[in-house]
């Protein structure tokens, strides 16, 4: 039966637009899509037509089929190792960024390379957070197309204001992989202000406090006659409702002596879900009690509202400290703020509402559904881009400073944080060595003085500088940040007009070529050229591992027991066989087993090397 387009504003049948631009809130806990009709944003319901929220959960069945949303959520207790949640917390992250939290995931996060995007192992396959996020976006895209009976190819996607360049690039890549042309990446607090401020024409200062499942940010905006100007932003991409759940979870582990459960992913999943339910109930109840079963042991879990408040006070204070810094950056005070908007499901907690109201010395505004408001704002931004709302202008900002490495490993910011985008800024440099003909430019993002404390986005080399004495060449380096927060860098030696230009694609993202192949793979069921590419990459990595293990054995054979030597030889042989085969997942699995087995040996070898170096010396 053919579907009839529905006029969402009136509920009557109508004509679907020829091309939709949707707004998407890709959330840690839930995701949602919205569409604007007659300047009114409307949230899209899920595939069953019941809920606007789609849980950001993905489940992989044994046969490889993928379920997203409520169907996947139902599998969290039954099959936790193959049910993926909170994937947004891994976007643009290396294992070093998340290893302290890895035990709290029921699925396996793989440590393969500290300088590359983490991978998630699901059964015998390996996925990046970009691929997994794309599954959620595909589901949202299908929901819109099903409900409106119209094709969707373009979208505006929101991100936390404090997302760095790597995380923004990863989000854009996920959209492309889902078949969406991402027209704009918008900060979530800014999107929320758009949803609240559709009719705002007066001069107003607004604070947007956004606490979601995995991220927090606070933004100070000035709104006047349809112009939304972001004055400052602050926050933490690793602070959200998940951390409040974890506080309860850790409390129960300590109170009930459940440390042994930490290695049991199924038991930890039960604890996590119980903690999430406790957090919700304590908003309206004095206490929470439940029991969970592990084997033949039944454990009673209890927590009082006052205990919960004590456990999370430090987390709440971190958000308030960020609010204070945002006000300072905007050169404003709390009494100057005209309205405080609450965004994100975690702001439903009474302890949050009370703390924010006390800090800003006024009642908070939570009249819009905090779960939907960001997606509604994204739909408004999509409407602005489509030209339907010409009287509105969005002036967003860079969340973190952008600069280059200079002599001594120092960070020299070229674009300061809280600068309005789009923006272009430059600075002049020179050489430090006589006759220098090449100059390496390493680009970083962050607020620390030393580049080692900041995030490296990429590097390139300006070649062909005419040989001149040190200090004579004049090298202009310009940073250009577009409306999405994506960076382009230009370098020119002005005396000779030698120049180069590069778009800084973070090593945590996916190249355009990879994206094209991955998209083709998902549409045409794994084309052979894509299969060959990933197979060759896996073989190259395996070759490096085998070379490293051979070198390790040659240098440290006396440290290995006969049993260890035999097992390591066996694992090496398995990896050699896998490397010579055609299954890239088998190669990745063999690499993982070698890495896991050799990790403690590497620590022993390091200890011995230090001891040998210290012989005959005094501390």
C-alpha positions, 0 to 999 in steps of 0.5 A: 500500500502506498504511503500518504504524506502527512502534514505534521503541523495539522495532522492532515494529508499533504505534499511532502517536500521535494528534498528534505534537510533534517536535523539530527541529535546524535546522542550518547543515550538517545538520538532523535531526528527532526524536520521543519514544516512551515517554520515549525520543527517537529520530532520524527517518531521511530520505526514503530511510530511510538517514540521520538527517542531512538536509544543509541544502542546497536545489537549484532546478531549471530548471523550479522544482522543489526538492530538499532534502538528499542530492539537493540535495547532489549538485548542489553541483559541477554547478550551484553558483549554484542550490544553497543551503547554510549558509542558517542563517548568513543568518537574521535578517541584513542584507547589512551583517552578511554582506558580508565573507563574501559571496564564499564563497557560491556563490550570489548574496546581494543587497544591496537594503537595509541595514536589511532581511533579505538576499535570495538570487537563484536564477535569476530569482527572489528568496528570503529565508532564511526561505523557504529554511529553510522548505524544509528544515523541510518536508522534515523534516516530510515525513520524519516523516510518512512514517516514522510514518504520522502528521500533524505540525503542532507542533514545538520548534525549536532555535537557537544560544544566542547567536541574537538576537531577530531570528534567533529570530523568523526561525526561528519564521517559517520554521517557520510557513511550513513548516506547523508550529506552533512551540511553543517555541524552545529554545537548542541547548546546553540541548537537548543537556543535556536529551538527556544528562541524562534520568536526572540527579537529582544536583546537577551543574554542566555545561558544554555546548560546541556548535560546529556548522557555522556557530555556536558557543556555550557554556552553563553549566547547573545540574542538580538533581532534574530542574530544568535551570537555565541559569546563563550562555551565551556564543558567536558566531553567526558562528563554526563549521566553515565558518570552519575550511574557509575557513581552509584555502581561503584558505591554498590560494588564497595558496599557489597564487596563485589570487586570480583564482578568487575571482570564479568561483563554481564554482571557489570551490565546488570549493575549499570542498568540498575544504577541507571534506574536508581538515578531516575527513581531518586528524582521522585523517591527518597530511596531505591532498592532492588535485587540482582542475580548472579549465578546462585547469589542474590544481591540486594542493592539499596541507596538513599537520595541523600547518599546519591547527592553526596556521591555525585556532588563532585560531578555537579560541582564540575559543571558549576565550575565550567559555568563560572569559567564560561561567564568569565570568558564572556565577561559577564556575571550571573545576574546579567543572564536573562534566562537559563535553559536546561538541555539534555535528559540528565537535567531532569535530576532535581540536584542539577536543577537546584544547583544551576538555579542557585548558581545563576540566582534564578529559576531555570527554563525547562519548558521544552522537552530536554531530550528533543530540544537539540534536534528541534534546534538542528531542524531550525538550522537546517531550515535556515540553510534551506533559505526558509528563515532569512531573518535568522543568523547563527554566529558560532565559535571555536571550542578550543584554541588552534595553533602550531608547534614552535621551538622547544615543543611550545604551542603557539595559538593562531586562533584562540578558543571562543573565536567566532566561525567562520574565521581566518587568522595568520601569523609570521614565522621564520627559520632557525637554521641556516640554509633550511629548505623545508619546514615541518608544520605540526598543528595542535588543538588545546589550551596547554602551553606544551604541545605534549598536553594538547591534541595533535591534528596533523602535520605537513611540510612546506618544501622548496624554501630557497636557502637563506640565512636563519631568520631571513625567510618570512613564512606566513601561516594562515588557519581557516576554520569553516562554519563546521569547525573544520580546519584548513591551513595555508603556509607561504614563504613570501619572499619566494612565493613558495606555498602549500595548502592542506585540509587538516584531516585528523588521524582519528577520522576517515579519508574521503577515499575510505569513506567512498569505499566503505559506503559502496561496501555497505550498499553493494555488499562488500565490493572486492576492492574494499575487501582487498584494501582492509585485508592489505592493511591488516596484513601490513599490521601483522607483519609489523607485529611479527617483526616486533615479536621476533626482535623481542624474543631475540633480546629477551629470551632469557626472561621467558620460561619454556612454557611462555616461549612455546605459547608465544611461538604458537601464537606467532604461528597462528598469526603467520597463518592468518596473515597468509589467509584472506580473512582480515578479521582473523588477522585482527583477532590473531594480532589481538591475542599476541598483543594481550599475551606479550603485554606483561612480558614487555613490562618485565623487559622494561623493568629489567632494562631499567634495573640494568641501567641503574646498576652501580648508580645511586638515586 
